[in-house]
Amino acid sequence: MSFCNSCGANLTPGTRFCSKCGAAILASTLPPAASASPATPAAPVTPTVPAASTGNSTVKIVLIVVAAVVFLGTLAVASLGFFAWRVARHTRVHQEGDNVKVETPFGTVETTHDPAEAARNLGVDLYPGAQILKEGSSSGSFRGLRTSTLNSETSDSVDSACNFYKQKFPNARVMTQQSNQCTIISNDKKGMITINVTSEDGKTRILISNVSQASDSSSH
């Protein structure tokens, strides 16, 4: 409560002149104004950014990978088909009896199932008295290589046939012998010769294979 300095009358809070005597009211007689509370700064508002949908991104990546694999697979199949078509178009097959000649873009393949021809191309002595069998006998050449296989049989023992070829190839790299069977493998710069001697149906079967370089006259 404040009072007038001139007449002592009660003053209404906030008045500047005495309502009784009209005297000016000094500022010191006014009640102190309520101190304003310091304004509390508003908390900063962080904008909410919606999270990216990782599930949808993963699905898209998987679909892209699958599509790429399918495309590459289709392209490979188409390329292989086109390549096979070109090869088939430029391939010629000629057959005369047991002799077959196949001309391809990669070279000429010549094969024969004539036992006599196989024996001539074998380059290995036939066991004395052995009978040449047509089944399993063949000869062929391709791009400078010749393969010859001769199948024969004899009534002599396995040991007798094995000893015959052991003497022919004393420096063979592989020479094994078991009961009723032996194997001889010999190779040099000219090629590799494999001889298998086995006992079948009371006969001694001799299978000889030779892989060598074809002569210039027969190579293509």
C-alpha positions as CSV (number, residue, x, y, z in Angstrom):
1,M,0.0,0.0,0.0
2,S,1.4,3.5,-0.9
3,F,0.5,7.0,0.5
4,C,0.5,10.5,-0.8
5,N,3.6,12.5,0.4
6,S,1.5,15.7,0.7
7,C,-1.7,14.7,2.4
8,G,-1.1,11.1,3.4
9,A,-4.1,9.8,1.5
10,N,-4.1,6.2,0.4
11,L,-3.1,5.8,-3.3
12,T,-4.3,3.4,-5.8
13,P,-1.5,1.2,-7.1
14,G,-0.2,2.6,-10.4
15,T,-1.6,6.2,-9.9
16,R,0.5,9.2,-10.8
17,F,-1.4,12.0,-9.0
18,C,-3.1,12.0,-5.6
19,S,-6.9,11.8,-6.0
20,K,-7.4,14.0,-2.9
21,C,-4.9,16.8,-3.1
22,G,-3.7,16.4,-6.7
23,A,0.0,16.2,-5.7
24,A,2.3,14.4,-8.0
25,I,3.3,11.0,-6.7
26,L,7.1,10.4,-6.6
27,A,8.3,7.2,-8.2
28,S,9.9,6.1,-5.0
29,T,6.5,5.8,-3.3
30,L,5.2,3.4,-6.0
31,P,5.4,-0.3,-5.2
32,P,8.1,-2.1,-7.2
33,A,6.8,-3.6,-10.4
34,A,6.9,-7.3,-10.5
35,S,10.0,-8.5,-12.2
36,A,9.2,-10.2,-15.4
37,S,10.4,-13.7,-15.6
38,P,13.1,-14.3,-18.2
39,A,11.6,-15.8,-21.3
40,T,12.4,-19.4,-21.6
41,P,13.8,-20.1,-25.1
42,A,11.7,-22.5,-27.0
43,A,13.3,-25.9,-27.6
44,P,14.6,-26.2,-31.2
45,V,12.3,-28.3,-33.3
46,T,14.1,-31.0,-35.2
47,P,12.5,-31.7,-38.6
48,T,11.5,-35.3,-38.9
49,V,12.8,-36.9,-42.1
50,P,11.0,-40.1,-43.1
51,A,13.3,-43.1,-43.1
52,A,14.0,-44.6,-46.5
53,S,12.3,-47.9,-47.1
54,T,15.3,-50.3,-47.0
55,G,13.0,-53.3,-47.8
56,N,11.9,-51.8,-51.1
57,S,15.5,-50.9,-52.1
58,T,16.6,-54.5,-51.4
59,V,13.8,-55.9,-53.6
60,K,14.7,-53.6,-56.4
61,I,18.4,-54.6,-56.3
62,V,17.5,-58.3,-56.3
63,L,15.2,-57.8,-59.3
64,I,17.9,-55.9,-61.2
65,V,20.4,-58.7,-60.5
66,V,17.9,-61.4,-61.6
67,A,17.1,-59.5,-64.8
68,A,20.8,-59.1,-65.6
69,V,21.5,-62.8,-65.0
70,V,18.5,-63.8,-67.2
71,F,19.7,-61.4,-69.9
72,L,23.2,-62.7,-69.9
73,G,22.0,-66.3,-69.9
74,T,19.7,-65.6,-72.9
75,L,22.6,-63.9,-74.7
76,A,24.9,-66.9,-74.0
77,V,22.4,-69.4,-75.3
78,A,21.7,-67.3,-78.4
79,S,25.5,-67.0,-79.1
80,L,26.0,-70.7,-78.6
81,G,23.2,-71.5,-80.9
82,F,24.5,-69.2,-83.6
83,F,28.0,-70.6,-83.2
84,A,26.6,-74.2,-83.5
85,W,24.6,-73.2,-86.6
86,R,27.7,-71.7,-88.3
87,V,29.8,-74.8,-87.5
88,A,27.0,-77.2,-88.7
89,R,26.6,-75.1,-91.9
90,H,30.3,-75.4,-92.7
91,T,30.7,-79.1,-91.8
92,R,30.9,-81.7,-94.5
93,V,30.8,-85.5,-93.8
94,H,32.2,-88.0,-96.4
95,Q,31.9,-91.7,-95.8
96,E,33.3,-94.5,-97.8
97,G,32.9,-97.9,-96.2
98,D,34.8,-97.9,-92.9
99,N,36.5,-94.6,-93.7
100,V,34.8,-91.3,-92.5
101,K,36.1,-87.8,-93.3
102,V,34.6,-84.8,-91.5
103,E,35.5,-81.3,-92.7
104,T,34.9,-78.6,-90.1
105,P,36.0,-74.9,-89.7
106,F,38.6,-76.1,-87.2
107,G,40.2,-78.8,-89.4
108,T,39.5,-82.1,-91.0
109,V,38.9,-85.3,-89.0
110,E,39.6,-88.6,-90.6
111,T,38.7,-91.9,-89.0
112,T,38.6,-95.5,-90.1
113,H,37.4,-98.7,-88.5
114,D,39.4,-100.8,-91.0
115,P,41.7,-103.1,-88.8
116,A,44.3,-103.3,-91.6
117,E,44.5,-99.5,-91.8
118,A,44.7,-99.3,-88.0
119,A,47.5,-101.8,-87.9
120,R,49.5,-99.8,-90.6
121,N,49.1,-96.6,-88.6
122,L,49.8,-98.2,-85.2
123,G,53.6,-98.3,-85.5
124,V,53.8,-101.2,-83.1
125,D,54.6,-104.8,-83.9
126,L,51.7,-107.2,-83.8
127,Y,52.1,-110.1,-81.4
128,P,53.1,-113.2,-83.5
129,G,50.1,-115.3,-84.4
130,A,47.6,-112.8,-82.9
131,Q,44.3,-112.3,-84.7
132,I,43.2,-108.7,-85.3
133,L,39.7,-107.9,-84.2
134,K,37.6,-105.3,-86.0
135,E,35.7,-104.4,-82.8
136,G,37.8,-101.8,-80.9
137,S,40.2,-101.2,-83.8
138,S,40.3,-97.7,-85.3
139,S,42.5,-95.0,-86.6
140,G,42.0,-91.2,-87.0
141,S,43.8,-87.9,-87.4
142,F,43.0,-84.3,-86.5
143,R,45.1,-81.2,-86.8
144,G,48.5,-82.9,-86.8
145,L,47.7,-85.7,-84.3
146,R,47.0,-89.3,-85.2
147,T,45.4,-91.9,-82.9
148,S,45.5,-95.6,-83.7
149,T,44.0,-98.4,-81.6
150,L,44.4,-102.1,-82.5
151,N,42.5,-104.9,-80.7
152,S,43.8,-108.4,-81.1
153,E,43.7,-111.8,-79.3
154,T,45.9,-114.9,-79.1
155,S,45.7,-118.3,-77.5
156,D,49.1,-117.8,-75.8
157,S,49.3,-116.9,-72.1
158,V,49.2,-113.4,-70.7
159,D,52.8,-113.8,-69.5
160,S,54.0,-114.7,-73.0
161,A,52.4,-111.6,-74.5
162,C,53.6,-109.3,-71.7
163,N,57.2,-110.5,-72.0
164,F,57.1,-109.9,-75.8
165,Y,56.2,-106.3,-75.4
166,K,58.4,-105.8,-72.4
167,Q,61.3,-106.6,-74.7
168,K,60.0,-104.2,-77.3
169,F,59.8,-101.3,-74.7
170,P,62.5,-101.9,-72.1
171,N,62.6,-98.2,-71.2
172,A,58.8,-97.9,-70.7
173,R,57.8,-95.3,-68.1
174,V,55.1,-97.6,-66.7
175,M,55.3,-101.3,-66.5
176,T,52.9,-103.2,-64.2
177,Q,52.0,-106.8,-64.1
178,Q,49.4,-108.7,-62.0
179,S,47.6,-112.0,-62.3
180,N,46.3,-112.3,-65.8
181,Q,47.0,-108.7,-66.6
182,C,49.8,-106.3,-67.5
183,T,50.1,-102.6,-68.6
184,I,53.0,-101.0,-70.5
185,I,53.1,-97.2,-71.2
186,S,56.0,-95.7,-73.2
187,N,56.3,-92.2,-74.5
188,D,58.9,-90.1,-76.4
189,K,58.9,-87.1,-78.6
190,K,57.0,-88.9,-81.3
191,G,54.0,-89.9,-79.1
192,M,52.7,-92.2,-76.4
193,I,52.0,-95.9,-76.7
194,T,49.8,-97.8,-74.3
195,I,49.6,-101.6,-74.2
196,N,47.0,-103.5,-72.1
197,V,47.1,-107.3,-72.0
198,T,44.3,-109.1,-70.2
199,S,42.7,-112.6,-70.1
200,E,39.1,-112.8,-71.4
201,D,37.0,-115.9,-72.1
202,G,40.0,-118.2,-72.2
203,K,41.9,-115.9,-74.7
204,T,44.6,-113.3,-74.2
205,R,43.3,-109.9,-75.4
206,I,45.9,-107.3,-76.5
207,L,44.8,-103.7,-76.9
208,I,47.4,-101.2,-78.2
209,S,46.9,-97.5,-78.6
210,N,49.3,-95.0,-80.1
211,V,48.9,-91.2,-80.0
212,S,51.5,-89.5,-82.3
213,Q,52.1,-86.7,-84.6
214,A,50.6,-87.2,-88.0
215,S,52.9,-87.1,-91.0
216,D,52.8,-84.0,-93.2
217,S,51.1,-85.9,-96.0
218,S,48.1,-86.8,-93.8
219,S,47.8,-83.7,-91.6
220,H,45.4,-80.9,-92.5
